[in-house]
Amino acid sequence: MKNSQLEKEKNLQIFSKMISSKIRKGFILEERNDEFQFAVLYKGEKMVNHPFNFIIFCLTLGLWAFPWLYLTIQASRQKKILVAIDEDGVPFVERCLVA
């Protein structure tokens, strides 16, 4: 009994450390459940400096169009992840699909 309580506290500590490390990397906590030990975090859209990219586009005679397009598409996507601990006490992070 005491052993399982210690294990549960240890897992909760690991779970909290995982969440705080993701928050330091820019994720925002959307939902957290300490009983089932899972949390959903997301990272919003990034801002693209279009005037700066346009100047690079002009200086490279249009070659910068492909990286600029890639940056714009990547910046518009939201990242959503699930941080959890399974039944065996193993922590994991899983990407969620965002429409």
N, CA, C and O atoms as CSV, one atom per row, in Angstrom:
chain,resi,resn,atom,element,x,y,z
A,1,MET,N,N,0.828,-1.190,0.000
A,1,MET,CA,C,0.000,0.000,0.000
A,1,MET,C,C,0.874,1.257,0.000
A,1,MET,O,O,0.670,2.164,-0.806
A,2,LYS,N,N,1.835,1.299,0.900
A,2,LYS,CA,C,2.711,2.447,1.005
A,2,LYS,C,C,3.578,2.577,-0.247
A,2,LYS,O,O,3.869,3.683,-0.703
A,3,ASN,N,N,3.982,1.437,-0.791
A,3,ASN,CA,C,4.806,1.418,-1.983
A,3,ASN,C,C,4.057,1.997,-3.182
A,3,ASN,O,O,4.635,2.758,-3.959
A,4,SER,N,N,2.794,1.652,-3.340
A,4,SER,CA,C,2.015,2.168,-4.468
A,4,SER,C,C,1.764,3.661,-4.319
A,4,SER,O,O,1.716,4.380,-5.317
A,5,GLN,N,N,1.604,4.136,-3.088
A,5,GLN,CA,C,1.418,5.570,-2.856
A,5,GLN,C,C,2.687,6.339,-3.211
A,5,GLN,O,O,2.619,7.416,-3.804
A,6,LEU,N,N,3.841,5.789,-2.848
A,6,LEU,CA,C,5.112,6.422,-3.205
A,6,LEU,C,C,5.311,6.433,-4.717
A,6,LEU,O,O,5.790,7.418,-5.280
A,7,GLU,N,N,4.942,5.343,-5.365
A,7,GLU,CA,C,5.058,5.250,-6.821
A,7,GLU,C,C,4.148,6.272,-7.496
A,7,GLU,O,O,4.538,6.899,-8.481
A,8,LYS,N,N,2.956,6.437,-6.975
A,8,LYS,CA,C,2.003,7.400,-7.539
A,8,LYS,C,C,2.526,8.831,-7.379
A,8,LYS,O,O,2.406,9.638,-8.301
A,9,GLU,N,N,3.098,9.148,-6.231
A,9,GLU,CA,C,3.672,10.472,-6.014
A,9,GLU,C,C,4.870,10.722,-6.927
A,9,GLU,O,O,5.055,11.827,-7.437
A,10,LYS,N,N,5.678,9.688,-7.124
A,10,LYS,CA,C,6.839,9.813,-8.014
A,10,LYS,C,C,6.376,10.063,-9.453
A,10,LYS,O,O,6.935,10.910,-10.149
A,11,ASN,N,N,5.353,9.323,-9.896
A,11,ASN,CA,C,4.817,9.521,-11.237
A,11,ASN,C,C,4.227,10.919,-11.399
A,11,ASN,O,O,4.382,11.539,-12.451
A,12,LEU,N,N,3.559,11.415,-10.374
A,12,LEU,CA,C,2.982,12.754,-10.430
A,12,LEU,C,C,4.074,13.811,-10.523
A,12,LEU,O,O,3.907,14.820,-11.208
A,13,GLN,N,N,5.183,13.586,-9.842
A,13,GLN,CA,C,6.316,14.502,-9.914
A,13,GLN,C,C,6.919,14.507,-11.316
A,13,GLN,O,O,7.221,15.571,-11.857
A,14,ILE,N,N,7.096,13.335,-11.900
A,14,ILE,CA,C,7.619,13.227,-13.266
A,14,ILE,C,C,6.674,13.915,-14.238
A,14,ILE,O,O,7.107,14.636,-15.136
A,15,PHE,N,N,5.388,13.687,-14.051
A,15,PHE,CA,C,4.351,14.282,-14.889
A,15,PHE,C,C,4.420,15.811,-14.815
A,15,PHE,O,O,4.359,16.481,-15.846
A,16,SER,N,N,4.545,16.355,-13.629
A,16,SER,CA,C,4.618,17.808,-13.450
A,16,SER,C,C,5.879,18.384,-14.090
A,16,SER,O,O,5.833,19.465,-14.676
A,17,LYS,N,N,7.001,17.677,-13.984
A,17,LYS,CA,C,8.245,18.140,-14.598
A,17,LYS,C,C,8.135,18.150,-16.125
A,17,LYS,O,O,8.643,19.060,-16.779
A,18,MET,N,N,7.475,17.141,-16.688
A,18,MET,CA,C,7.298,17.091,-18.139
A,18,MET,C,C,6.466,18.271,-18.610
A,18,MET,O,O,6.787,18.898,-19.619
A,19,ILE,N,N,5.404,18.573,-17.887
A,19,ILE,CA,C,4.537,19.688,-18.268
A,19,ILE,C,C,5.287,21.011,-18.157
A,19,ILE,O,O,5.199,21.851,-19.053
A,20,SER,N,N,6.019,21.201,-17.070
A,20,SER,CA,C,6.734,22.471,-16.900
A,20,SER,C,C,7.830,22.648,-17.953
A,20,SER,O,O,8.101,23.775,-18.368
A,21,SER,N,N,8.461,21.563,-18.389
A,21,SER,CA,C,9.472,21.694,-19.442
A,21,SER,C,C,8.829,22.084,-20.777
A,21,SER,O,O,9.410,22.850,-21.546
A,22,LYS,N,N,7.647,21.565,-21.046
A,22,LYS,CA,C,6.940,21.950,-22.276
A,22,LYS,C,C,6.470,23.398,-22.207
A,22,LYS,O,O,6.497,24.107,-23.214
A,23,ILE,N,N,6.042,23.840,-21.038
A,23,ILE,CA,C,5.609,25.226,-20.879
A,23,ILE,C,C,6.790,26.180,-21.082
A,23,ILE,O,O,6.628,27.250,-21.668
A,24,ARG,N,N,7.974,25.795,-20.600
A,24,ARG,CA,C,9.168,26.610,-20.827
A,24,ARG,C,C,9.513,26.709,-22.307
A,24,ARG,O,O,10.128,27.686,-22.736
A,25,LYS,N,N,9.123,25.708,-23.090
A,25,LYS,CA,C,9.398,25.721,-24.523
A,25,LYS,C,C,8.333,26.477,-25.312
A,25,LYS,O,O,8.383,26.518,-26.542
A,26,GLY,N,N,7.358,27.083,-24.604
A,26,GLY,CA,C,6.378,27.931,-25.285
A,26,GLY,C,C,4.989,27.349,-25.406
A,26,GLY,O,O,4.109,27.992,-25.978
A,27,PHE,N,N,4.759,26.164,-24.892
A,27,PHE,CA,C,3.426,25.571,-24.947
A,27,PHE,C,C,2.539,26.178,-23.866
A,27,PHE,O,O,3.029,26.647,-22.839
A,28,ILE,N,N,1.240,26.164,-24.105
A,28,ILE,CA,C,0.253,26.680,-23.158
A,28,ILE,C,C,-0.613,25.514,-22.707
A,28,ILE,O,O,-1.082,24.716,-23.519
A,29,LEU,N,N,-0.815,25.432,-21.404
A,29,LEU,CA,C,-1.600,24.344,-20.828
A,29,LEU,C,C,-3.078,24.572,-21.119
A,29,LEU,O,O,-3.648,25.590,-20.727
A,30,GLU,N,N,-3.691,23.619,-21.806
A,30,GLU,CA,C,-5.106,23.715,-22.151
A,30,GLU,C,C,-5.967,22.926,-21.175
A,30,GLU,O,O,-7.028,23.388,-20.755
A,31,GLU,N,N,-5.505,21.732,-20.817
A,31,GLU,CA,C,-6.255,20.875,-19.904
A,31,GLU,C,C,-5.276,20.005,-19.131
A,31,GLU,O,O,-4.288,19.521,-19.682
A,32,ARG,N,N,-5.566,19.810,-17.839
A,32,ARG,CA,C,-4.708,18.950,-17.009
A,32,ARG,C,C,-5.586,18.130,-16.076
A,32,ARG,O,O,-6.534,18.644,-15.482
A,33,ASN,N,N,-5.257,16.843,-15.953
A,33,ASN,CA,C,-5.977,15.957,-15.053
A,33,ASN,C,C,-4.944,15.169,-14.252
A,33,ASN,O,O,-4.262,14.298,-14.791
A,34,ASP,N,N,-4.836,15.483,-12.952
A,34,ASP,CA,C,-3.841,14.806,-12.111
A,34,ASP,C,C,-4.282,13.407,-11.701
A,34,ASP,O,O,-3.446,12.565,-11.374
A,35,GLU,N,N,-5.576,13.155,-11.716
A,35,GLU,CA,C,-6.064,11.826,-11.332
A,35,GLU,C,C,-5.667,10.778,-12.366
A,35,GLU,O,O,-5.166,9.709,-12.018
A,36,PHE,N,N,-5.894,11.094,-13.642
A,36,PHE,CA,C,-5.540,10.156,-14.719
A,36,PHE,C,C,-4.176,10.468,-15.320
A,36,PHE,O,O,-3.722,9.765,-16.223
A,37,GLN,N,N,-3.530,11.497,-14.836
A,37,GLN,CA,C,-2.202,11.919,-15.236
A,37,GLN,C,C,-2.070,12.116,-16.746
A,37,GLN,O,O,-1.319,11.417,-17.426
A,38,PHE,N,N,-2.822,13.088,-17.239
A,38,PHE,CA,C,-2.650,13.518,-18.618
A,38,PHE,C,C,-2.865,15.015,-18.694
A,38,PHE,O,O,-3.543,15.607,-17.855
A,39,ALA,N,N,-2.276,15.614,-19.711
A,39,ALA,CA,C,-2.436,17.045,-19.946
A,39,ALA,C,C,-2.387,17.290,-21.446
A,39,ALA,O,O,-1.675,16.605,-22.181
A,40,VAL,N,N,-3.155,18.278,-21.885
A,40,VAL,CA,C,-3.154,18.681,-23.285
A,40,VAL,C,C,-2.564,20.084,-23.336
A,40,VAL,O,O,-3.023,20.989,-22.640
A,41,LEU,N,N,-1.547,20.249,-24.164
A,41,LEU,CA,C,-0.889,21.540,-24.316
A,41,LEU,C,C,-0.900,21.932,-25.788
A,41,LEU,O,O,-0.933,21.072,-26.668
A,42,TYR,N,N,-0.873,23.234,-26.046
A,42,TYR,CA,C,-0.808,23.680,-27.436
A,42,TYR,C,C,0.141,24.850,-27.569
A,42,TYR,O,O,0.411,25.577,-26.614
A,43,LYS,N,N,0.636,25.008,-28.778
A,43,LYS,CA,C,1.505,26.139,-29.114
A,43,LYS,C,C,0.836,26.862,-30.267
A,43,LYS,O,O,0.561,26.269,-31.310
A,44,GLY,N,N,0.579,28.124,-30.076
A,44,GLY,CA,C,-0.127,28.919,-31.077
A,44,GLY,C,C,0.701,29.209,-32.306
A,44,GLY,O,O,1.818,28.720,-32.475
A,45,GLU,N,N,0.112,30.019,-33.149
A,45,GLU,CA,C,0.759,30.379,-34.407
A,45,GLU,C,C,1.935,31.313,-34.164
A,45,GLU,O,O,1.917,32.125,-33.238
A,46,LYS,N,N,2.955,31.190,-35.004
A,46,LYS,CA,C,4.095,32.095,-34.968
A,46,LYS,C,C,3.847,33.233,-35.948
A,46,LYS,O,O,3.074,33.092,-36.896
A,47,MET,N,N,4.497,34.337,-35.716
A,47,MET,CA,C,4.376,35.480,-36.612
A,47,MET,C,C,5.520,35.436,-37.634
A,47,MET,O,O,6.670,35.171,-37.285
A,48,VAL,N,N,5.186,35.699,-38.892
A,48,VAL,CA,C,6.173,35.742,-39.957
A,48,VAL,C,C,6.366,37.202,-40.342
A,48,VAL,O,O,5.394,37.928,-40.549
A,49,ASN,N,N,7.603,37.625,-40.435
A,49,ASN,CA,C,7.926,39.004,-40.809
A,49,ASN,C,C,7.896,39.106,-42.339
A,49,ASN,O,O,8.915,38.915,-43.004
A,50,HIS,N,N,6.724,39.406,-42.879
A,50,HIS,CA,C,6.570,39.427,-44.340
A,50,HIS,C,C,7.350,40.551,-45.026
A,50,HIS,O,O,7.897,40.311,-46.102
A,51,PRO,N,N,7.436,41.763,-44.469
A,51,PRO,CA,C,8.259,42.782,-45.146
A,51,PRO,C,C,9.730,42.372,-45.267
A,51,PRO,O,O,10.355,42.592,-46.305
A,52,PHE,N,N,10.275,41.782,-44.216
A,52,PHE,CA,C,11.663,41.318,-44.272
A,52,PHE,C,C,11.822,40.215,-45.311
A,52,PHE,O,O,12.787,40.214,-46.075
A,53,ASN,N,N,10.880,39.278,-45.342
A,53,ASN,CA,C,10.950,38.194,-46.320
A,53,ASN,C,C,10.788,38.711,-47.746
A,53,ASN,O,O,11.380,38.158,-48.673
A,54,PHE,N,N,10.000,39.758,-47.931
A,54,PHE,CA,C,9.847,40.343,-49.263
A,54,PHE,C,C,11.159,40.958,-49.736
A,54,PHE,O,O,11.502,40.852,-50.913
A,55,ILE,N,N,11.891,41.596,-48.833
A,55,ILE,CA,C,13.205,42.178,-49.191
A,55,ILE,C,C,14.169,41.066,-49.607
A,55,ILE,O,O,14.877,41.202,-50.604
A,56,ILE,N,N,14.199,39.968,-48.848
A,56,ILE,CA,C,15.063,38.835,-49.213
A,56,ILE,C,C,14.619,38.244,-50.547
A,56,ILE,O,O,15.450,37.859,-51.370
A,57,PHE,N,N,13.308,38.175,-50.756
A,57,PHE,CA,C,12.754,37.681,-52.020
A,57,PHE,C,C,13.272,38.519,-53.190
A,57,PHE,O,O,13.677,37.973,-54.217
A,58,CYS,N,N,13.258,39.839,-53.034
A,58,CYS,CA,C,13.726,40.721,-54.105
A,58,CYS,C,C,15.230,40.600,-54.311
A,58,CYS,O,O,15.702,40.589,-55.448
A,59,LEU,N,N,15.986,40.508,-53.219
A,59,LEU,CA,C,17.443,40.414,-53.331
A,59,LEU,C,C,17.902,39.101,-53.962
A,59,LEU,O,O,18.945,39.061,-54.616
A,60,THR,N,N,17.147,38.044,-53.777
A,60,THR,CA,C,17.526,36.750,-54.356
A,60,THR,C,C,16.812,36.493,-55.686
A,60,THR,O,O,16.826,35.376,-56.203
A,61,LEU,N,N,16.203,37.517,-56.219
A,61,LEU,CA,C,15.502,37.446,-57.513
A,61,LEU,C,C,14.436,36.351,-57.535
A,61,LEU,O,O,14.292,35.630,-58.522
A,62,GLY,N,N,13.701,36.239,-56.445
A,62,GLY,CA,C,12.575,35.316,-56.390
A,62,GLY,C,C,12.874,33.933,-55.844
A,62,GLY,O,O,11.955,33.144,-55.627
A,63,LEU,N,N,14.145,33.624,-55.619
A,63,LEU,CA,C,14.481,32.290,-55.111
A,63,LEU,C,C,13.998,32.078,-53.673
A,63,LEU,O,O,13.825,30.942,-53.232
A,64,TRP,N,N,13.784,33.165,-52.955
A,64,TRP,CA,C,13.346,33.056,-51.567
A,64,TRP,C,C,11.850,32.725,-51.466
A,64,TRP,O,O,11.338,32.560,-50.359
A,65,ALA,N,N,11.158,32.628,-52.573
A,65,ALA,CA,C,9.709,32.377,-52.555
A,65,ALA,C,C,9.376,31.034,-51.913
A,65,ALA,O,O,8.402,30.938,-51.166
A,66,PHE,N,N,10.157,30.006,-52.184
A,66,PHE,CA,C,9.861,28.678,-51.647
A,66,PHE,C,C,10.091,28.599,-50.122
A,66,PHE,O,O,9.229,28.095,-49.402
A,67,PRO,N,N,11.241,29.092,-49.623
A,67,PRO,CA,C,11.380,29.089,-48.155
A,67,PRO,C,C,10.352,29.991,-47.459
A,67,PRO,O,O,9.882,29.672,-46.367
A,68,TRP,N,N,10.011,31.105,-48.090
A,68,TRP,CA,C,9.032,32.026,-47.517
A,68,TRP,C,C,7.664,31.353,-47.422
A,68,TRP,O,O,6.976,31.480,-46.410
A,69,LEU,N,N,7.281,30.653,-48.452
A,69,LEU,CA,C,6.013,29.919,-48.451
A,69,LEU,C,C,6.023,28.835,-47.376
A,69,LEU,O,O,5.038,28.658,-46.659
A,70,TYR,N,N,7.130,28.117,-47.267
A,70,TYR,CA,C,7.262,27.079,-46.242
A,70,TYR,C,C,7.132,27.680,-44.839
A,70,TYR,O,O,6.421,27.136,-43.994
A,71,LEU,N,N,7.816,28.796,-44.591
A,71,LEU,CA,C,7.735,29.465,-43.291
A,71,LEU,C,C,6.313,29.913,-42.982
A,71,LEU,O,O,5.856,29.801,-41.844
A,72,THR,N,N,5.626,30.413,-43.978
A,72,THR,CA,C,4.258,30.891,-43.779
A,72,THR,C,C,3.322,29.737,-43.441
A,72,THR,O,O,2.473,29.873,-42.560
A,73,ILE,N,N,3.460,28.626,-44.115
A,73,ILE,CA,C,2.604,27.463,-43.843
A,73,ILE,C,C,2.912,26.882,-42.469
A,73,ILE,O,O,1.992,26.565,-41.716
A,74,GLN,N,N,4.193,26.738,-42.130
A,74,GLN,CA,C,4.575,26.198,-40.824
A,74,GLN,C,C,4.115,27.106,-39.684
A,74,GLN,O,O,3.698,26.621,-38.632
A,75,ALA,N,N,4.188,28.403,-39.887
A,75,ALA,CA,C,3.819,29.346,-38.828
A,75,ALA,C,C,2.314,29.352,-38.578
A,75,ALA,O,O,1.870,29.658,-37.472
A,76,SER,N,N,1.532,29.019,-39.593
A,76,SER,CA,C,0.080,29.067,-39.430
A,76,SER,C,C,-0.469,27.819,-38.735
A,76,SER,O,O,-1.633,27.799,-38.334
A,77,ARG,N,N,0.344,26.796,-38.592
A,77,ARG,CA,C,-0.111,25.565,-37.940
A,77,ARG,C,C,-0.019,25.683,-36.430
A,77,ARG,O,O,0.917,26.275,-35.892
A,78,GLN,N,N,-1.001,25.112,-35.760
A,78,GLN,CA,C,-0.953,25.027,-34.311
A,78,GLN,C,C,-0.468,23.636,-33.936
A,78,GLN,O,O,-0.836,22.646,-34.568
A,79,LYS,N,N,0.350,23.574,-32.915
A,79,LYS,CA,C,0.822,22.289,-32.421
A,79,LYS,C,C,0.057,21.959,-31.154
A,79,LYS,O,O,-0.095,22.804,-30.272
A,80,LYS,N,N,-0.422,20.734,-31.067
A,80,LYS,CA,C,-1.126,20.278,-29.882
A,80,LYS,C,C,-0.512,18.942,-29.481
A,80,LYS,O,O,-0.344,18.051,-30.314
A,81,ILE,N,N,-0.176,18.807,-28.191
A,81,ILE,CA,C,0.436,17.571,-27.719
A,81,ILE,C,C,-0.288,17.059,-26.480
A,81,ILE,O,O,-0.919,17.810,-25.737
A,82,LEU,N,N,-0.172,15.763,-26.294
A,82,LEU,CA,C,-0.710,15.094,-25.113
A,82,LEU,C,C,0.480,14.596,-24.301
A,82,LEU,O,O,1.315,13.845,-24.806
A,83,VAL,N,N,0.553,15.016,-23.047
A,83,VAL,CA,C,1.587,14.554,-22.125
A,83,VAL,C,C,0.888,13.675,-21.106
A,83,VAL,O,O,-0.075,14.105,-20.471
A,84,ALA,N,N,1.365,12.439,-20.941
A,84,ALA,CA,C,0.676,11.523,-20.033
A,84,ALA,C,C,1.637,10.481,-19.483
A,84,ALA,O,O,2.771,10.335,-19.939
A,85,ILE,N,N,1.140,9.764,-18.488
A,85,ILE,CA,C,1.852,8.622,-17.928
A,85,ILE,C,C,0.919,7.428,-18.028
A,85,ILE,O,O,-0.220,7.482,-17.563
A,86,ASP,N,N,1.400,6.346,-18.637
A,86,ASP,CA,C,0.541,5.178,-18.829
A,86,ASP,C,C,0.415,4.347,-17.560
A,86,ASP,O,O,0.924,4.726,-16.505
A,87,GLU,N,N,-0.269,3.208,-17.670
A,87,GLU,CA,C,-0.536,2.355,-16.507
A,87,GLU,C,C,0.730,1.817,-15.861
A,87,GLU,O,O,0.758,1.547,-14.660
A,88,ASP,N,N,1.781,1.660,-16.668
A,88,ASP,CA,C,3.034,1.105,-16.162
A,88,ASP,C,C,3.945,2.162,-15.549
A,88,ASP,O,O,5.027,1.842,-15.055
A,89,GLY,N,N,3.511,3.416,-15.578
A,89,GLY,CA,C,4.318,4.496,-15.014
A,89,GLY,C,C,5.324,5.075,-15.991
A,89,GLY,O,O,6.246,5.781,-15.581
A,90,VAL,N,N,5.164,4.787,-17.277
A,90,VAL,CA,C,6.082,5.281,-18.297
A,90,VAL,C,C,5.529,6.583,-18.882
A,90,VAL,O,O,4.426,6.587,-19.430
A,91,PRO,N,N,6.274,7.684,-18.774
A,91,PRO,CA,C,5.803,8.951,-19.340
A,91,PRO,C,C,5.956,8.953,-20.861
A,91,PRO,O,O,6.887,8.358,-21.405
A,92,PHE,N,N,5.025,9.634,-21.537
A,92,PHE,CA,C,5.121,9.760,-22.985
A,92,PHE,C,C,4.496,11.070,-23.440
A,92,PHE,O,O,3.665,11.661,-22.750
A,93,VAL,N,N,4.919,11.505,-24.618
A,93,VAL,CA,C,4.396,12.704,-25.262
A,93,VAL,C,C,3.924,12.285,-26.636
A,93,VAL,O,O,4.641,11.596,-27.361
A,94,GLU,N,N,2.723,12.696,-26.998
A,94,GLU,CA,C,2.146,12.309,-28.286
A,94,GLU,C,C,1.581,13.545,-28.967
A,94,GLU,O,O,0.891,14.351,-28.342
A,95,ARG,N,N,1.879,13.685,-30.251
A,95,ARG,CA,C,1.325,14.802,-31.021
A,95,ARG,C,C,-0.129,14.524,-31.360
A,95,ARG,O,O,-0.490,13.398,-31.700
A,96,CYS,N,N,-0.948,15.535,-31.268
A,96,CYS,CA,C,-2.359,15.424,-31.632
A,96,CYS,C,C,-2.559,16.100,-32.983
A,96,CYS,O,O,-1.871,17.070,-33.303
A,97,LEU,N,N,-3.477,15.603,-33.757
A,97,LEU,CA,C,-3.793,16.202,-35.044
A,97,LEU,C,C,-4.716,17.392,-34.826
A,97,LEU,O,O,-5.713,17.302,-34.109
A,98,VAL,N,N,-4.364,18.510,-35.458
A,98,VAL,CA,C,-5.176,19.719,-35.373
A,98,VAL,C,C,-5.681,20.033,-36.760
A,98,VAL,O,O,-4.911,20.076,-37.720
A,99,ALA,N,N,-6.971,20.251,-36.860
A,99,ALA,CA,C,-7.562,20.548,-38.165
A,99,ALA,C,C,-7.303,21.965,-38.584
A,99,ALA,O,O,-7.733,22.379,-39.661
